[in-house]
Amino acid sequence: MANIFLLEDDKILSKGISIALKKDSHTITAAYGFVDALTQYQKRKTDLFLLDINLPDGSGLELCRKIRETSDIPILFLTANDTEENMLEGFGAGCDDYISKPFSLEVLRKKVHAILKRTGGDSPRMKYKSLEIDTDKCLVLLSGEEIHLTATEYKLLLYLIQNKGKVVTKTMLLERLWDIDGNFVDDNTIRVNIKRLRQKLNDEKQEYIVTVFGMGYTFGE
């Protein structure tokens, strides 16, 4: 799973790309224009940039050149400009690859996976303070010691840490946890699992799972 910065001015397409990539547990930061991207991209930890070229207020090529002044993070262009001349200009600006519009979201997922695997950006391990999750092995460690979670507890913890810093509502959790074992999940189930998770994480002070009263939960500070 990786942190992906997506610059695409078509909001419907942007949403579709985000949904597709979140299936692979990636975190998506979306920008819809050049100026928007310029003010955001340096504030985010990013493992891969997905950049549209033709923007209403600038060009993805320009942002690519800007990124390349200080970083070698992989850049993939999403564009209808797929002539040889256009592609050579993109590679000259510093991009790593192209995908031509219109494209299959499944093909994009595979291409993203291949780039991240090649560059080492798609790490199966997630860390926060003394907590570490290995998603390949479904292994959870606290201060280096394995803690044993139920399937529901594991999926709940993973979803919270993937949305670190965001408020996750009870409705979002209900939708996420509904079909783990084909069992009905309600508010009480959420509360019970949160309580058990906190006990297993020794999280009485809510360093990991923080209650946002009247809304839901958030992970971390």
Sequence and secondary structure as in RCSB ss.txt:
>XXXX:A:sequence
MANIFLLEDDKILSKGISIALKKDSHTITAAYGFVDALTQYQKRKTDLFLLDINLPDGSGLELCRKIRETSDIPI
LFLTANDTEENMLEGFGAGCDDYISKPFSLEVLRKKVHAILKRTGGDSPRMKYKSLEIDTDKCLVLLSGEEIHLT
ATEYKLLLYLIQNKGKVVTKTMLLERLWDIDGNFVDDNTIRVNIKRLRQKLNDEKQEYIVTVFGMGYTFGE
>XXXX:A:secstr
  EEEEE S HHHHHHHHHHHHTTT EEEEE SHHHHHHHGGGS  SEEEEESEETTEEHHHHHHHHHTT    E
EEEES  SHHHHHHHHHHT SEEEESS  HHHHHHHHHHHHHHHT   SEEEETTEEEETTTTEEEETTEE    
HHHHHHHHHHHHTTTS EEHHHHHHHHTTSSS    HHHHHHHHHHHHHHTT TT SSEEEETTTEEEE  
